[in-house]
């Protein structure tokens, strides 16, 4: 109760404010000012304008999580295709300039330019020769025991063989990105010297996802390079909230739509069952042309419409535009004796 001001205290404060005798306390430190006396209490950090951090840490974590799923799917696809165990895992996920990314690549290498419609611009997929030639040797029936890694660009035959690997990789990449956006990844150009390819300015920020591939006793690297201006429309969707909470409902809805679309075009066999009866094997063997099989079902009763040999509807038999037809009356219920 001692902290409550009396009316006399309030009047004294108001009078002091009107007279200008009360000064406000300035606790907040001004970051920008012409005159400063408290430099010791201000924390100063270095900022490199050549490497601006344009992608947040949450978005980088989301990118890494997304491509860890891609690595698992790609490893499973390669293992089935090459008929041996192939391990693919994310080695690093960082942002740098395009010049730094190109400077760290070997020459020659497998450098592929990738487009992802409907995004504008191009991305890069680089696969090290240390893992390319063991894969080619495996496809041609080799054992990789005494494999020599040549320091030359790949031939047309080797490029055609490795395209079977990149095609499966881009399919797994499209599947991994479905939770964010439906993207159609495809290779538009191939090059052996990365220095000859300039898809963005050297100082442009790119997000590089590095992978490690292991095939038996051989290992190599693979890099995915996403220029920031290409994936910028997807940055809001890569936040931690949308990545970990929202995609399940959207993915489930899209999955139901795709399943319904495929099932809607599936053909079914429809059969009209007029009547059923039993017959002995002796009568069946003695049947001849002109014999009649009598049933207890009246001709005016409903016909059972079977879909894929399953009794589904009751229908009336008739004629429509000169053709025999069945008109559905109702669905077969659980208690119907048909």
Secondary structure by P-SEA (a helix, b strand, c coil): ccccccaaaaaaaaaaaaaccbbbbbcccccccccccccccbbbbbbcccccccccaaaaaaaaaaaaaaaaaaaaaaaaaaccbbbbbbcbbbbbcaaaaaaacccccbbbbbbcccccbbbbbbbbcaaaaaaaaaaacccccbbbbbcccccaaaaaaaaaaaaaaaaaaaaaaccccbbbbbbccccccccccccccccbbbbbbbbbbbcccccbbbbbbbbcccccccccccccccccccaaaaaaaaaaaaaaaaaaabbbbbbbbcccccccaaaaaaccccbbbbbccccccbbbbbccccccbbbbbbccccbbbbbbcccccccccc
